Amino acid sequence: MKILTHPAMLALGAATLCLLTLIGPLVSPYHTAVYHLSGSALSIFVPVLINLCMVWLAFTLLLWFARKPGWFHIIIWTSVVILLPWLVLRDWFTFTNRQMPYWLRGLGMLSPIIICVIVFLARRPSFAPLFKKICDFSELLLGFASLSALVVVCQLLWFAWQAHDQNASLPLHRRQSAVVTASPRPRIIWILLDELSYQQVYEQRFPGLHLPAFDLLADQATVFTHVVPAGVFTENVIPSLMTGLPVDKIRASTNGRQLTLHNPKNGEWIPFEAHQTVFQDALDSGYNTAVAGWFNPYCRILPQVLDECLWSSYGGVAGGMYSNQSIAWNTRQFVLSHLGTLLSLLSPGSQPRNTILDTQFHQKDYLELFAAADKLLINPDDDFVFLHMPVPHPGGIYDRKKAAFATYNSSYIDNLALADRYLAHLRLALEQQGEWNSSAVIVMGDHSWRTKLLLSWPLWWTPEDEAASHGGQFDDRPAYIVKLPNQQQGSRIDDRFDAVRTRALLDGILADRIKTPEDLAAWVRQGK
């Protein structure tokens, strides 16, 4: 037992608990944090290991000099007993996507006062025996925590090695030569605008918000008014849309290249098979497939069924680190992000450094995918195209009044205006090539605007969002609009439609079974 109470062992347990929000996602058995990294996994793992070593060394020195009774011993152990439980609670709220109650935040801010009071009491002879028991118990807990910490360090090293080359280029499907037929097949352009709400686009539009491209599309397409989303989280929804299977959880391999899906209906985990997706269906129908998408590693999980592919995901991970930045940059960022959080608490009106960086990288995702999508749209050989754009997903990156990107005080409504501008741009690109009318264009959201979830992220929630959502009320219907080839009149489908049937709908268009709005309405009714 003595080895467990050695300062170095106690320090390892304490350091691991302090950095749990950094370490936890990287050692999770689901590996989803690593799965979504578009840059080098080592640029995340190495800084985490470096920071763990630095915090461990600091704790070791403190606990080593705190071995002898006295004021320093009392101050250090009082701080450990008070702050570590608070940090663990903070980590729990972070992992469960919940907002820490204000009283608990206040308790953390008051911790210096609480520590001073306990230090004063601990010097009293009557309180000293109780204080010693508390310290002995805390040593025991930290000692056992250090055993888990040793396992965690080994996991970090192993997972870092497994994922070090996860984004190496993989060979794509061999493009087929263009086939000229008497009746040329229509291009299919499948557009997913992340977090696109039906209610906000068509039903209860925010006063003063103009969405001319969506209105023009509705005049020439079929608008679904009662779509049941395939899920709440994009990482689950996209595999469900591609396979036609219900999915409520995913699990990635340590190298991020194999995916396993959890079917909530039968409780089974099944491997994700690229050849069992709508992209294989398109290849079987003689189409060439192309993807430009956000967040999900499309080029890593679908190379066998894609002729062209680009994906982008510059989003950060815990600690304000970004996989597309260097190891040195992310190591510094750990300190800077914590200083930024502290400054934002001391100055509530300021914008934290992490939030500004998140916004800038979100804008970078949009611009890269905008350019990649244009390359696919102007190439007629890419006739089955999937575009997953990172708008109107919060946080806000656009100022609709200035018609320019913004890094501060932007809302979901602003992003919705940007999504409308993108839709207008896409339509113009196809019209200039004479392909808008002849193409099938499907515009949808993967899920609706998740107001309840975003309420726990106050930096992503603005007064305008509060007003537009009527105080955070949640409507789960994503937007879903289908323009069939040569369709000229708008229509509506008010029947319930499960978005998980998207693969089947696309298969109907591929097979030329769904050609008119009447065909589409009948197909929806048959599947109810």
C-alpha positions in Angstrom: 0.0 0.0 0.0 2.9 2.4 0.6 3.6 2.6 -3.1 0.0 3.8 -3.7 0.6 6.7 -1.2 3.9 7.8 -2.7 3.6 11.5 -3.9 4.4 10.5 -7.5 1.5 7.9 -7.5 -0.9 10.3 -5.8 0.1 13.0 -8.3 -0.7 10.7 -11.2 -4.2 10.1 -9.9 -4.8 13.8 -9.3 -3.4 14.9 -12.7 -5.6 12.3 -14.5 -8.7 13.5 -12.7 -7.9 17.2 -13.5 -7.5 16.4 -17.2 -10.4 14.0 -17.5 -12.2 16.2 -20.1 -9.1 16.0 -22.3 -8.3 12.3 -21.8 -11.8 10.8 -21.6 -12.8 11.3 -25.3 -9.4 9.9 -26.5 -9.7 6.6 -24.5 -13.5 6.1 -25.0 -14.3 2.6 -26.3 -16.4 4.3 -29.0 -13.4 6.3 -30.4 -15.8 8.9 -31.9 -13.6 11.9 -31.0 -10.7 10.4 -32.9 -13.0 9.2 -35.7 -14.0 12.8 -36.6 -10.4 14.2 -36.7 -9.6 15.4 -40.2 -6.0 16.3 -39.3 -3.2 14.3 -37.6 -4.4 12.3 -34.5 -0.9 12.8 -33.1 -1.4 16.5 -33.0 -4.0 15.8 -30.3 -2.6 12.8 -28.5 0.9 14.2 -28.0 -0.2 17.5 -26.5 -2.5 15.7 -24.1 0.4 13.4 -23.0 2.7 16.5 -22.6 0.2 18.3 -20.5 -0.5 15.3 -18.4 3.2 15.0 -17.7 3.4 18.7 -16.8 0.4 18.6 -14.4 1.7 15.3 -12.9 5.1 16.8 -12.3 3.5 19.9 -10.6 1.4 17.7 -8.4 4.4 15.5 -7.5 6.4 18.5 -6.3 3.5 19.9 -4.3 2.7 16.7 -2.6 6.3 15.9 -2.0 6.8 19.1 -0.1 3.4 18.7 1.6 4.5 15.5 3.4 5.6 17.3 6.6 2.9 18.7 8.9 2.4 22.4 8.8 0.7 25.2 7.0 1.8 24.0 3.5 0.5 20.5 4.2 -2.8 21.9 5.3 -3.2 24.3 2.3 -2.3 21.7 -0.3 -4.5 18.9 1.0 -7.4 21.2 1.7 -7.2 22.4 -1.9 -7.1 18.7 -3.2 -10.1 17.7 -1.0 -12.2 20.7 -2.1 -11.2 21.2 -5.8 -10.9 17.6 -7.1 -14.5 16.6 -6.4 -15.6 19.9 -8.0 -13.5 19.1 -11.1 -14.9 15.6 -11.4 -18.5 17.0 -11.2 -17.6 19.6 -13.9 -16.3 16.8 -16.1 -19.5 14.8 -15.6 -21.6 17.7 -16.8 -19.3 18.1 -19.8 -19.4 14.5 -20.8 -23.2 14.4 -20.5 -23.7 17.6 -22.5 -25.4 19.3 -19.6 -25.0 22.8 -18.2 -23.5 23.0 -14.8 -26.0 24.7 -12.4 -25.1 28.2 -11.4 -24.9 27.4 -7.7 -22.3 24.7 -8.5 -20.3 27.2 -10.6 -20.6 29.6 -7.8 -19.2 27.0 -5.4 -16.2 26.6 -7.6 -15.7 30.4 -7.6 -16.0 30.4 -3.8 -13.6 27.6 -3.3 -10.6 29.9 -2.3 -12.8 31.2 0.6 -13.8 27.7 1.6 -10.2 26.6 1.5 -9.2 29.5 3.8 -11.9 28.7 6.3 -10.9 25.0 6.5 -7.2 25.9 6.7 -8.0 28.1 9.7 -10.1 25.4 11.4 -7.5 22.7 10.7 -5.0 24.5 12.9 -7.3 24.0 15.9 -6.3 20.9 18.0 -10.0 19.7 18.1 -10.2 19.7 14.3 -6.8 18.1 13.6 -7.8 14.4 14.1 -10.8 14.8 11.7 -8.6 16.6 9.2 -6.0 13.8 9.3 -8.7 11.2 8.6 -10.0 13.1 5.7 -6.4 13.4 4.3 -5.8 9.7 4.8 -9.0 8.8 3.0 -8.2 11.1 0.2 -4.8 9.6 -0.2 -6.3 6.2 -0.5 -8.8 7.3 -3.2 -6.0 9.0 -5.2 -3.8 5.9 -4.8 -6.4 3.7 -6.4 -7.1 6.4 -9.0 -3.4 6.3 -9.9 -3.8 2.6 -10.8 -6.5 3.5 -13.3 -4.3 6.4 -14.5 -1.5 3.9 -15.4 -4.0 2.0 -17.6 -5.2 5.3 -19.1 -1.7 6.3 -20.1 -1.0 2.9 -21.7 -4.3 3.4 -23.6 -3.3 6.8 -24.8 0.0 5.6 -26.1 -1.6 2.6 -27.9 -4.5 4.5 -29.4 -2.2 7.2 -30.6 -0.1 4.6 -32.5 -3.2 3.0 -34.0 -4.6 6.3 -35.2 -1.3 8.0 -36.3 -2.0 7.4 -40.1 -5.8 7.3 -40.1 -6.1 10.0 -42.7 -3.7 8.6 -45.2 -5.2 8.7 -48.7 -7.1 5.6 -49.6 -7.7 4.5 -53.2 -11.2 5.4 -54.5 -13.5 3.6 -56.8 -12.5 3.5 -60.5 -14.6 6.0 -62.3 -16.7 4.6 -65.2 -16.5 6.1 -68.6 -19.5 8.3 -69.5 -22.3 6.4 -71.1 -24.3 8.1 -73.8 -27.9 6.8 -74.1 -30.9 7.8 -76.1 -32.6 8.9 -72.9 -29.9 10.5 -70.7 -30.2 9.8 -67.0 -30.8 12.8 -64.8 -28.1 14.1 -62.4 -29.0 13.5 -58.8 -27.8 16.3 -56.4 -28.4 15.3 -52.8 -27.8 18.3 -50.5 -27.7 18.0 -46.7 -27.8 21.3 -44.9 -26.8 20.5 -41.3 -29.5 21.3 -38.7 -32.0 22.6 -41.2 -35.4 23.2 -39.5 -38.7 22.9 -41.4 -40.4 25.1 -38.9 -37.9 27.9 -39.2 -37.7 27.7 -43.0 -41.3 27.4 -44.0 -43.8 27.4 -41.1 -42.8 30.0 -38.5 -40.1 32.1 -40.2 -38.4 34.7 -38.0 -39.9 38.2 -38.8 -37.7 40.0 -41.3 -35.8 36.9 -42.4 -35.8 36.5 -46.2 -35.1 33.1 -47.7 -35.8 33.7 -51.4 -33.9 30.6 -52.6 -36.0 28.3 -50.4 -39.2 30.0 -51.5 -38.3 29.7 -55.1 -37.4 26.0 -54.6 -40.8 25.4 -52.9 -42.6 26.7 -56.0 -41.0 24.0 -58.1 -40.5 21.1 -55.7 -42.3 18.9 -53.2 -42.1 20.0 -49.6 -42.5 17.4 -46.9 -44.2 18.9 -43.8 -44.1 16.0 -41.4 -40.6 14.4 -41.5 -39.5 12.2 -38.6 -35.7 12.6 -38.3 -33.4 9.5 -38.3 -31.8 10.8 -35.1 -30.5 13.8 -33.2 -26.8 13.5 -33.8 -25.2 13.8 -37.2 -22.7 11.0 -36.7 -25.7 8.6 -36.2 -28.0 10.1 -38.8 -25.8 10.1 -41.8 -25.0 6.3 -41.7 -28.7 5.7 -41.2 -29.6 7.8 -44.3 -27.0 6.0 -46.4 -27.9 2.5 -45.4 -31.7 2.8 -44.7 -31.2 1.2 -41.3 -32.1 2.8 -37.9 -29.0 3.8 -36.0 -28.8 5.3 -32.5 -25.1 4.8 -31.7 -21.9 4.3 -33.6 -18.5 2.8 -32.6 -15.3 3.4 -34.6 -12.2 1.3 -34.7 -9.0 2.7 -33.1 -7.7 3.7 -36.6 -11.0 5.4 -37.4 -11.5 3.5 -40.7 -14.1 0.9 -39.6 -17.5 1.8 -38.3 -20.0 -0.3 -36.3 -23.6 0.7 -36.1 -26.1 0.0 -33.3 -29.6 -0.9 -34.4 -32.0 0.3 -31.6 -34.8 -2.1 -32.9 -33.0 -5.3 -32.3 -30.1 -4.1 -30.1 -27.4 -5.5 -32.4 -24.1 -3.9 -33.4 -23.5 -4.5 -37.1 -20.5 -3.4 -39.3 -21.0 -0.5 -41.6 -20.5 -1.8 -45.2 -19.9 0.8 -47.9 -21.3 -1.7 -50.5 -24.6 -1.7 -48.6 -25.2 2.0 -49.0 -27.0 4.2 -51.5 -23.6 5.0 -53.2 -23.3 1.4 -54.2 -26.9 1.5 -55.5 -25.9 4.5 -57.6 -22.8 2.7 -59.0 -25.0 -0.3 -59.9 -27.3 2.1 -61.8 -24.3 3.3 -63.9 -23.8 6.6 -62.0 -20.5 8.1 -61.0 -20.5 9.1 -57.3 -19.0 12.1 -55.6 -19.0 13.6 -52.1 -18.0 16.9 -50.5 -19.0 16.6 -46.9 -18.6 17.9 -43.4 -17.8 16.3 -40.0 -18.1 12.7 -41.0 -14.9 11.1 -42.5 -16.6 10.1 -45.8 -13.3 9.5 -47.7 -12.2 7.1 -44.9 -15.4 5.0 -44.6 -16.6 5.0 -48.3 -13.6 4.9 -50.6 -14.7 1.7 -52.3 -17.9 3.4 -53.6 -16.8 7.0 -54.3 -15.2 8.3 -57.5 -14.5 11.7 -56.0 -14.3 12.7 -52.3 -13.4 15.6 -50.1 -14.3 16.0 -46.4 -13.5 18.7 -43.9 -13.8 18.9 -40.1 -11.8 21.6 -38.5 -13.8 21.5 -35.3 -11.9 21.4 -32.0 -11.7 18.9 -29.2 -11.7 19.4 -25.5 -9.0 21.8 -24.3 -9.4 24.0 -27.4 -7.1 21.9 -29.5 -7.5 21.3 -33.3 -6.2 18.4 -35.2 -5.1 20.5 -38.1 -2.8 22.6 -35.9 0.7 21.6 -34.9 1.7 19.7 -31.7 3.4 22.9 -30.4 0.4 25.0 -31.1 -2.0 22.6 -29.3 0.3 22.2 -26.4 0.3 26.0 -25.9 -3.5 26.1 -26.5 -4.1 24.0 -23.4 -2.8 26.8 -21.2 -4.3 29.6 -23.3 -7.8 28.1 -23.4 -7.9 27.8 -19.6 -6.7 31.4 -19.2 -9.4 32.4 -21.7 -12.1 30.6 -19.8 -10.9 32.3 -16.6 -10.9 35.7 -18.2 -14.4 35.2 -19.6 -15.6 34.4 -16.0 -14.0 37.5 -14.7 -15.3 39.6 -17.7 -18.7 38.1 -18.7 -19.1 40.4 -21.8 -15.9 39.1 -23.4 -15.8 36.5 -26.1 -13.6 33.4 -25.1 -10.7 32.7 -27.3 -12.0 29.1 -28.0 -15.3 30.4 -29.2 -13.6 32.8 -31.7 -11.4 29.9 -32.9 -14.4 27.6 -33.3 -16.1 30.2 -35.4 -13.1 30.8 -37.6 -12.6 27.0 -38.2 -16.3 26.6 -38.9 -16.0 29.3 -41.6 -13.0 27.5 -43.0 -15.0 24.3 -43.2 -17.7 26.1 -45.1 -15.3 27.8 -47.6 -13.4 24.6 -48.3 -16.6 22.6 -48.9 -18.1 25.5 -51.0 -15.1 25.3 -53.4 -15.1 21.5 -53.4 -18.8 21.3 -54.2 -18.4 23.8 -57.1 -15.8 21.5 -58.7 -18.2 18.6 -58.5 -21.2 20.6 -59.8 -19.4 21.8 -62.9 -18.3 18.3 -63.8 -21.2 16.6 -65.6 -19.5 13.2 -65.2 -20.3 13.5 -61.4 -23.9 12.6 -61.8 -24.7 11.3 -58.3 -23.4 14.0 -55.9 -23.8 14.3 -52.2 -23.1 17.6 -50.5 -23.1 18.0 -46.7 -22.7 21.6 -45.8 -22.0 22.9 -42.3 -24.8 25.5 -42.2 -27.1 26.5 -40.7 -25.5 24.5 -37.9 -24.6 26.7 -34.9 -22.6 28.5 -33.7 -23.2 31.5 -35.9 -20.6 32.3 -38.5 -22.5 34.9 -40.6 -24.0 38.4 -40.3 -27.0 38.6 -42.6 -27.4 42.4 -42.2 -23.8 43.0 -43.4 -23.8 39.9 -45.8 -20.4 38.9 -44.4 -18.8 36.4 -42.2 -18.8 37.2 -38.5 -17.0 35.8 -35.4 -19.2 37.4 -32.8 -22.9 37.8 -32.0 -24.1 35.7 -34.9 -27.2 33.5 -34.6 -28.8 30.4 -36.1 -31.1 32.8 -38.0 -28.0 34.3 -39.6 -26.7 30.9 -40.5 -30.1 30.1 -42.1 -29.7 33.2 -44.3 -26.2 31.8 -45.3 -27.8 28.5 -46.1 -30.3 30.2 -48.4 -27.4 32.1 -50.1 -25.7 28.8 -50.7 -28.8 27.2 -52.2 -29.2 30.1 -54.5 -25.5 29.7 -55.6 -26.0 26.0 -56.2 -29.1 26.6 -58.3 -27.3 29.3 -60.4 -24.4 26.9 -61.0 -26.7 24.2 -62.4 -28.8 26.7 -64.4 -25.7 28.1 -66.1 -24.9 24.5 -67.2 -28.5 24.0 -68.3 -28.9 21.2 -65.8 -31.2 22.6 -63.1 -34.5 21.5 -64.6 -33.3 18.1 -65.8 -31.7 17.2 -62.4 -33.2 15.7 -59.3 -32.4 17.9 -56.4 -33.0 16.7 -52.8 -32.5 19.3 -50.0 -32.8 18.2 -46.4 -31.6 18.6 -42.9 -30.1 15.7 -41.0 -32.1 16.8 -38.0 -33.9 20.0 -36.9 -32.6 22.9 -34.9 -31.8 21.3 -31.5 -32.8 24.2 -29.3 -33.0 22.1 -26.1 -29.4 20.9 -26.6 -28.1 24.3 -27.5 -29.6 25.9 -24.3 -26.7 24.2 -22.5 -24.2 26.1 -24.7 -24.9 29.8 -23.9 -22.1 31.0 -26.2 -24.0 29.5 -29.1 -27.4 30.9 -27.9 -28.2 34.5 -28.7 -31.3 36.6 -27.8 -32.3 36.3 -31.5 -32.2 32.5 -31.1 -34.3 32.8 -27.9 -36.9 34.9 -29.8 -37.0 32.7 -32.9 -37.5 29.5 -30.9 -40.1 31.1 -28.6 -38.0 30.5 -25.5 -36.2 27.3 -26.7 -39.2 25.3 -27.8 -38.1 22.3 -29.9 -39.7 21.2 -33.1 -38.1 18.0 -34.3 -39.0 18.2 -38.0 -36.1 18.7 -40.4 -36.7 20.4 -43.7 -37.1 18.0 -46.6 -37.6 19.1 -50.2 -37.5 17.0 -53.3 -37.4 18.5 -56.9 -37.8 15.8 -59.4 -36.4 16.1 -63.0 -38.4 18.6 -65.0 -40.8 19.3 -62.2 -42.3 22.8 -62.5 -45.1 23.0 -60.0 -44.8 23.0 -56.2 -46.6 20.5 -54.1 -46.8 19.3 -50.4 -46.8 16.0 -48.7 -48.4 16.2 -45.3 -48.2 12.4 -44.5 -45.7 11.3 -42.0 -42.3 10.4 -43.6 -39.5 8.7 -41.9 -36.2 10.1 -43.0 -34.6 6.7 -42.6 -36.3 5.9 -45.9 -34.1 8.4 -47.8 -32.0 5.6 -49.4 -35.2 4.0 -50.6 -36.4 7.3 -52.1 -33.1 7.8 -53.9 -33.2 4.3 -55.2 -36.7 5.0 -56.6 -35.3 8.0 -58.5 -32.2 6.0 -59.6 -34.5 3.3 -61.0 -36.8 5.8 -62.7 -39.7 4.6 -60.6 -40.3 8.0 -59.0 -40.7 10.5 -61.9 -43.5 12.9 -60.9 -44.9 14.5 -57.7 -47.8 12.1 -58.0 -45.4 9.1 -58.1 -43.6 10.5 -55.0 -46.8 11.0 -53.0 -48.0 7.5 -53.9 -44.7 6.0 -52.9 -44.8 7.8 -49.5 -48.3 6.6 -48.8 -47.4 3.0 -49.8 -44.5 3.0 -47.3 -46.5 4.3 -44.3 
